[in-house]
Amino acid sequence: MECSYQLSAFRFQLSAFRFQLSVFSYQLSAVSYQLSVFSFQLSAISYQLSGFSYQVSAISYQLLAISFQFLPKG
């Protein structure tokens, strides 16, 4: 009788441990998903910054070309 009680208690503890493991696995997958979203946002920001840098360099190139037109010739 006592052995059966201990066995059922052990099974209950095992099922509780499995439940905790599944919750922990779910939390890990949620954190991994948030990290991937954050990484995607960072790459999007980096892409926008590189586009902005390209626009600034194009504007500076145009300004340099305009300033060359106003140089004294001779």
Phi and psi in radians as a Rosetta constraint file:
Dihedral C 1 N 2 CA 2 C 2 CIRCULARHARMONIC -1.187 0.35
Dihedral N 2 CA 2 C 2 N 3 CIRCULARHARMONIC -0.604 0.35
Dihedral C 2 N 3 CA 3 C 3 CIRCULARHARMONIC -1.136 0.35
Dihedral N 3 CA 3 C 3 N 4 CIRCULARHARMONIC -0.698 0.35
Dihedral C 3 N 4 CA 4 C 4 CIRCULARHARMONIC -1.138 0.35
Dihedral N 4 CA 4 C 4 N 5 CIRCULARHARMONIC -0.676 0.35
Dihedral C 4 N 5 CA 5 C 5 CIRCULARHARMONIC -1.136 0.35
Dihedral N 5 CA 5 C 5 N 6 CIRCULARHARMONIC -0.755 0.35
Dihedral C 5 N 6 CA 6 C 6 CIRCULARHARMONIC -1.127 0.35
Dihedral N 6 CA 6 C 6 N 7 CIRCULARHARMONIC -0.656 0.35
Dihedral C 6 N 7 CA 7 C 7 CIRCULARHARMONIC -1.159 0.35
Dihedral N 7 CA 7 C 7 N 8 CIRCULARHARMONIC -0.730 0.35
Dihedral C 7 N 8 CA 8 C 8 CIRCULARHARMONIC -1.191 0.35
Dihedral N 8 CA 8 C 8 N 9 CIRCULARHARMONIC -0.624 0.35
Dihedral C 8 N 9 CA 9 C 9 CIRCULARHARMONIC -1.146 0.35
Dihedral N 9 CA 9 C 9 N 10 CIRCULARHARMONIC -0.690 0.35
Dihedral C 9 N 10 CA 10 C 10 CIRCULARHARMONIC -1.139 0.35
Dihedral N 10 CA 10 C 10 N 11 CIRCULARHARMONIC -0.712 0.35
Dihedral C 10 N 11 CA 11 C 11 CIRCULARHARMONIC -1.113 0.35
Dihedral N 11 CA 11 C 11 N 12 CIRCULARHARMONIC -0.683 0.35
Dihedral C 11 N 12 CA 12 C 12 CIRCULARHARMONIC -1.120 0.35
Dihedral N 12 CA 12 C 12 N 13 CIRCULARHARMONIC -0.765 0.35
Dihedral C 12 N 13 CA 13 C 13 CIRCULARHARMONIC -1.107 0.35
Dihedral N 13 CA 13 C 13 N 14 CIRCULARHARMONIC -0.664 0.35
Dihedral C 13 N 14 CA 14 C 14 CIRCULARHARMONIC -1.150 0.35
Dihedral N 14 CA 14 C 14 N 15 CIRCULARHARMONIC -0.723 0.35
Dihedral C 14 N 15 CA 15 C 15 CIRCULARHARMONIC -1.186 0.35
Dihedral N 15 CA 15 C 15 N 16 CIRCULARHARMONIC -0.638 0.35
Dihedral C 15 N 16 CA 16 C 16 CIRCULARHARMONIC -1.139 0.35
Dihedral N 16 CA 16 C 16 N 17 CIRCULARHARMONIC -0.688 0.35
Dihedral C 16 N 17 CA 17 C 17 CIRCULARHARMONIC -1.142 0.35
Dihedral N 17 CA 17 C 17 N 18 CIRCULARHARMONIC -0.707 0.35
Dihedral C 17 N 18 CA 18 C 18 CIRCULARHARMONIC -1.116 0.35
Dihedral N 18 CA 18 C 18 N 19 CIRCULARHARMONIC -0.680 0.35
Dihedral C 18 N 19 CA 19 C 19 CIRCULARHARMONIC -1.112 0.35
Dihedral N 19 CA 19 C 19 N 20 CIRCULARHARMONIC -0.753 0.35
Dihedral C 19 N 20 CA 20 C 20 CIRCULARHARMONIC -1.096 0.35
Dihedral N 20 CA 20 C 20 N 21 CIRCULARHARMONIC -0.675 0.35
Dihedral C 20 N 21 CA 21 C 21 CIRCULARHARMONIC -1.121 0.35
Dihedral N 21 CA 21 C 21 N 22 CIRCULARHARMONIC -0.699 0.35
Dihedral C 21 N 22 CA 22 C 22 CIRCULARHARMONIC -1.192 0.35
Dihedral N 22 CA 22 C 22 N 23 CIRCULARHARMONIC -0.660 0.35
Dihedral C 22 N 23 CA 23 C 23 CIRCULARHARMONIC -1.135 0.35
Dihedral N 23 CA 23 C 23 N 24 CIRCULARHARMONIC -0.746 0.35
Dihedral C 23 N 24 CA 24 C 24 CIRCULARHARMONIC -1.106 0.35
Dihedral N 24 CA 24 C 24 N 25 CIRCULARHARMONIC -0.711 0.35
Dihedral C 24 N 25 CA 25 C 25 CIRCULARHARMONIC -1.123 0.35
Dihedral N 25 CA 25 C 25 N 26 CIRCULARHARMONIC -0.689 0.35
Dihedral C 25 N 26 CA 26 C 26 CIRCULARHARMONIC -1.122 0.35
Dihedral N 26 CA 26 C 26 N 27 CIRCULARHARMONIC -0.737 0.35
Dihedral C 26 N 27 CA 27 C 27 CIRCULARHARMONIC -1.114 0.35
Dihedral N 27 CA 27 C 27 N 28 CIRCULARHARMONIC -0.688 0.35
Dihedral C 27 N 28 CA 28 C 28 CIRCULARHARMONIC -1.122 0.35
Dihedral N 28 CA 28 C 28 N 29 CIRCULARHARMONIC -0.707 0.35
Dihedral C 28 N 29 CA 29 C 29 CIRCULARHARMONIC -1.181 0.35
Dihedral N 29 CA 29 C 29 N 30 CIRCULARHARMONIC -0.615 0.35
Dihedral C 29 N 30 CA 30 C 30 CIRCULARHARMONIC -1.154 0.35
Dihedral N 30 CA 30 C 30 N 31 CIRCULARHARMONIC -0.737 0.35
Dihedral C 30 N 31 CA 31 C 31 CIRCULARHARMONIC -1.127 0.35
Dihedral N 31 CA 31 C 31 N 32 CIRCULARHARMONIC -0.721 0.35
Dihedral C 31 N 32 CA 32 C 32 CIRCULARHARMONIC -1.092 0.35
Dihedral N 32 CA 32 C 32 N 33 CIRCULARHARMONIC -0.694 0.35
Dihedral C 32 N 33 CA 33 C 33 CIRCULARHARMONIC -1.128 0.35
Dihedral N 33 CA 33 C 33 N 34 CIRCULARHARMONIC -0.762 0.35
Dihedral C 33 N 34 CA 34 C 34 CIRCULARHARMONIC -1.104 0.35
Dihedral N 34 CA 34 C 34 N 35 CIRCULARHARMONIC -0.675 0.35
Dihedral C 34 N 35 CA 35 C 35 CIRCULARHARMONIC -1.148 0.35
Dihedral N 35 CA 35 C 35 N 36 CIRCULARHARMONIC -0.673 0.35
Dihedral C 35 N 36 CA 36 C 36 CIRCULARHARMONIC -1.188 0.35
Dihedral N 36 CA 36 C 36 N 37 CIRCULARHARMONIC -0.654 0.35
Dihedral C 36 N 37 CA 37 C 37 CIRCULARHARMONIC -1.134 0.35
Dihedral N 37 CA 37 C 37 N 38 CIRCULARHARMONIC -0.743 0.35
Dihedral C 37 N 38 CA 38 C 38 CIRCULARHARMONIC -1.105 0.35
Dihedral N 38 CA 38 C 38 N 39 CIRCULARHARMONIC -0.715 0.35
Dihedral C 38 N 39 CA 39 C 39 CIRCULARHARMONIC -1.114 0.35
Dihedral N 39 CA 39 C 39 N 40 CIRCULARHARMONIC -0.695 0.35
Dihedral C 39 N 40 CA 40 C 40 CIRCULARHARMONIC -1.120 0.35
Dihedral N 40 CA 40 C 40 N 41 CIRCULARHARMONIC -0.724 0.35
Dihedral C 40 N 41 CA 41 C 41 CIRCULARHARMONIC -1.119 0.35
Dihedral N 41 CA 41 C 41 N 42 CIRCULARHARMONIC -0.696 0.35
Dihedral C 41 N 42 CA 42 C 42 CIRCULARHARMONIC -1.117 0.35
Dihedral N 42 CA 42 C 42 N 43 CIRCULARHARMONIC -0.713 0.35
Dihedral C 42 N 43 CA 43 C 43 CIRCULARHARMONIC -1.175 0.35
Dihedral N 43 CA 43 C 43 N 44 CIRCULARHARMONIC -0.619 0.35
Dihedral C 43 N 44 CA 44 C 44 CIRCULARHARMONIC -1.150 0.35
Dihedral N 44 CA 44 C 44 N 45 CIRCULARHARMONIC -0.728 0.35
Dihedral C 44 N 45 CA 45 C 45 CIRCULARHARMONIC -1.124 0.35
Dihedral N 45 CA 45 C 45 N 46 CIRCULARHARMONIC -0.732 0.35
Dihedral C 45 N 46 CA 46 C 46 CIRCULARHARMONIC -1.088 0.35
Dihedral N 46 CA 46 C 46 N 47 CIRCULARHARMONIC -0.692 0.35
Dihedral C 46 N 47 CA 47 C 47 CIRCULARHARMONIC -1.122 0.35
Dihedral N 47 CA 47 C 47 N 48 CIRCULARHARMONIC -0.738 0.35
Dihedral C 47 N 48 CA 48 C 48 CIRCULARHARMONIC -1.140 0.35
Dihedral N 48 CA 48 C 48 N 49 CIRCULARHARMONIC -0.685 0.35
Dihedral C 48 N 49 CA 49 C 49 CIRCULARHARMONIC -1.154 0.35
Dihedral N 49 CA 49 C 49 N 50 CIRCULARHARMONIC -0.664 0.35
Dihedral C 49 N 50 CA 50 C 50 CIRCULARHARMONIC -1.183 0.35
Dihedral N 50 CA 50 C 50 N 51 CIRCULARHARMONIC -0.644 0.35
Dihedral C 50 N 51 CA 51 C 51 CIRCULARHARMONIC -1.127 0.35
Dihedral N 51 CA 51 C 51 N 52 CIRCULARHARMONIC -0.715 0.35
Dihedral C 51 N 52 CA 52 C 52 CIRCULARHARMONIC -1.120 0.35
Dihedral N 52 CA 52 C 52 N 53 CIRCULARHARMONIC -0.731 0.35
Dihedral C 52 N 53 CA 53 C 53 CIRCULARHARMONIC -1.096 0.35
Dihedral N 53 CA 53 C 53 N 54 CIRCULARHARMONIC -0.676 0.35
Dihedral C 53 N 54 CA 54 C 54 CIRCULARHARMONIC -1.119 0.35
Dihedral N 54 CA 54 C 54 N 55 CIRCULARHARMONIC -0.728 0.35
Dihedral C 54 N 55 CA 55 C 55 CIRCULARHARMONIC -1.127 0.35
Dihedral N 55 CA 55 C 55 N 56 CIRCULARHARMONIC -0.710 0.35
Dihedral C 55 N 56 CA 56 C 56 CIRCULARHARMONIC -1.133 0.35
Dihedral N 56 CA 56 C 56 N 57 CIRCULARHARMONIC -0.727 0.35
Dihedral C 56 N 57 CA 57 C 57 CIRCULARHARMONIC -1.179 0.35
Dihedral N 57 CA 57 C 57 N 58 CIRCULARHARMONIC -0.613 0.35
Dihedral C 57 N 58 CA 58 C 58 CIRCULARHARMONIC -1.162 0.35
Dihedral N 58 CA 58 C 58 N 59 CIRCULARHARMONIC -0.716 0.35
Dihedral C 58 N 59 CA 59 C 59 CIRCULARHARMONIC -1.134 0.35
Dihedral N 59 CA 59 C 59 N 60 CIRCULARHARMONIC -0.750 0.35
Dihedral C 59 N 60 CA 60 C 60 CIRCULARHARMONIC -1.147 0.35
Dihedral N 60 CA 60 C 60 N 61 CIRCULARHARMONIC -0.600 0.35
Dihedral C 60 N 61 CA 61 C 61 CIRCULARHARMONIC -1.146 0.35
Dihedral N 61 CA 61 C 61 N 62 CIRCULARHARMONIC -0.717 0.35
Dihedral C 61 N 62 CA 62 C 62 CIRCULARHARMONIC -1.147 0.35
Dihedral N 62 CA 62 C 62 N 63 CIRCULARHARMONIC -0.701 0.35
Dihedral C 62 N 63 CA 63 C 63 CIRCULARHARMONIC -1.137 0.35
Dihedral N 63 CA 63 C 63 N 64 CIRCULARHARMONIC -0.655 0.35
Dihedral C 63 N 64 CA 64 C 64 CIRCULARHARMONIC -1.152 0.35
Dihedral N 64 CA 64 C 64 N 65 CIRCULARHARMONIC -0.702 0.35
Dihedral C 64 N 65 CA 65 C 65 CIRCULARHARMONIC -1.132 0.35
Dihedral N 65 CA 65 C 65 N 66 CIRCULARHARMONIC -0.686 0.35
Dihedral C 65 N 66 CA 66 C 66 CIRCULARHARMONIC -1.148 0.35
Dihedral N 66 CA 66 C 66 N 67 CIRCULARHARMONIC -0.717 0.35
Dihedral C 66 N 67 CA 67 C 67 CIRCULARHARMONIC -1.170 0.35
Dihedral N 67 CA 67 C 67 N 68 CIRCULARHARMONIC -0.528 0.35
Dihedral C 67 N 68 CA 68 C 68 CIRCULARHARMONIC -1.181 0.35
Dihedral N 68 CA 68 C 68 N 69 CIRCULARHARMONIC -0.501 0.35
Dihedral C 68 N 69 CA 69 C 69 CIRCULARHARMONIC -1.224 0.35
Dihedral N 69 CA 69 C 69 N 70 CIRCULARHARMONIC -0.464 0.35
Dihedral C 69 N 70 CA 70 C 70 CIRCULARHARMONIC -1.627 0.35
Dihedral N 70 CA 70 C 70 N 71 CIRCULARHARMONIC 0.054 0.35
Dihedral C 70 N 71 CA 71 C 71 CIRCULARHARMONIC -1.221 0.35
Dihedral N 71 CA 71 C 71 N 72 CIRCULARHARMONIC 2.528 0.35
Dihedral C 71 N 72 CA 72 C 72 CIRCULARHARMONIC -1.128 0.35
Dihedral N 72 CA 72 C 72 N 73 CIRCULARHARMONIC 2.356 0.35
Dihedral C 72 N 73 CA 73 C 73 CIRCULARHARMONIC -1.634 0.35
Dihedral N 73 CA 73 C 73 N 74 CIRCULARHARMONIC 2.427 0.35
